[in-house]
Amino acid sequence: MSRELGKVKLKTPICHIIVGLDVGGAETMLKRLIESNPSSISETVVVSLTSLGVIGESLRARGVCVHALGMSSLWHSPIILLRLIRLIRQYRPAVVQTWMYHADLFGGLAARLAGSCSVVWNIRSTAIPQGALSITFWLVRFCAVCSYFIPDRIICCAISAKTAHIKLRYAEHKMTVIPNGYDFSAFELDLNSRARIRLEAGANDGDIVIGVVGRFDLMKDYHNFVNAASYVAAKRSGVKFIMVGRGNEWSNDTLRGWIGKANLMKRFHLVGQQANVVHYLSAMDVFCLSSVNEAFPNVVVEAMAIGLPCVVTQAGDAADILGDAAFVVPVKDPVLLADALLRMCHLNPVDRRMLGERNVKKVREEYGIEKIRRKYEEVYDEVSRK
């Protein structure tokens, strides 16, 4: 796209509209999607309904045109809608891609009122808030009605997300699944970090370290993980457990209470939120997903990309990502989770390494950002030709 002192002359291919640009799954995926094609950066516009955020600042530094509208309340809705309409008319994108429910509604409606562009929604969730007191509860259901006439297509990040929204009566004929994509160049085993972190965790050379990564949240079901760890520890010595993520700290009284009740204080290493998760994945021998609910769990792909063998629950698309039914267990079942972890521990190191190598091959073939970007572009090409 060429510009003349702020005056747009040619049509901008894509305008992305998202709720916010702080660090999160959707925001990170948007960043990867844009940065995976450097030649299109100058032709891309990103609009945050709220603040600029860390990712917004990073995109601006790369040369992306980013707007932050400062929405802080639904009372601002009319003003935000008008500003979106003006921006879309200014940049004249071929496609408006929206991310998550508020952006789907406001961005999609603004695009339709502005005219002359196609609209693609992006759905990222399976956990829909329940109860009439939740604004999101009503927003999701209103979007279900709007899905028949606002978007041209609806991209779901996971099969489970598509299934959940079909049950909510979203327009099934418009829906397609495109999983998250990754730049795997950053996912290399760090042997120096492995040695340091295992030393901090009190793990000896022959010990097996089982780890989880993710914020402390009911959906992650870390109570399930701690209970499973107690069964594992009772049957096998030389096993340590690492928990990484916001809230996974000894200052968390709830988590500390679970671990203390299981008499596992010396077996657990809680490190909280970390800037470089790869360092901590490198310290693990086995990765565990204990969640009760997910859409597309990024951390499973990341663990597999490092070369970790994994045990996962049947949460969201975790089983499809792993592709090994032998190490997939039902949600909320610490006994079966412990059994799968013990089976993994009983494997000799060579067999575990072979599982890890298979995992690396699988995710690099299926979830590379270049492949995923092409799938997005195919959708954009299709809707823009209508």
Buried (B, 14 or more C-beta within 10 A) or exposed (E): BEEEEEEBEEBBBBBBBBBBBBEBBBBBBBBBBBBBBEEBBBBBBBBBBBBBBEBBEBBBEBEBBBBBBBBEEEEBBEEBBEBBBEBBBBBBBBBBBBBBBBBBBBBBBBBBEBEEBBBBBBBBBBBBEEEEEEEBBEBBBEBBEBBEEBBBBBBBBBBBBBBBBBEEEBBEEBBBBBBBBBEBEEBEBBEEBBBBBBEEBEBEEEBBBBBBBBBBBEBBBBBBBBBBBBBBBEEBEEBBBBBBBEBBBBEBEEBBEBBEEBEBEEBBBBBBEBEEBBBBBBBBBBBBBBBBBBBBBBBBBBBBBBBBBBBBBBBBBBBBBBBBEEBBBEBBBBEBBBBBBBEBBEBEEEEBBEBBEBBBEBBBEBBBBEBBBBBBBEBBEBBBEE
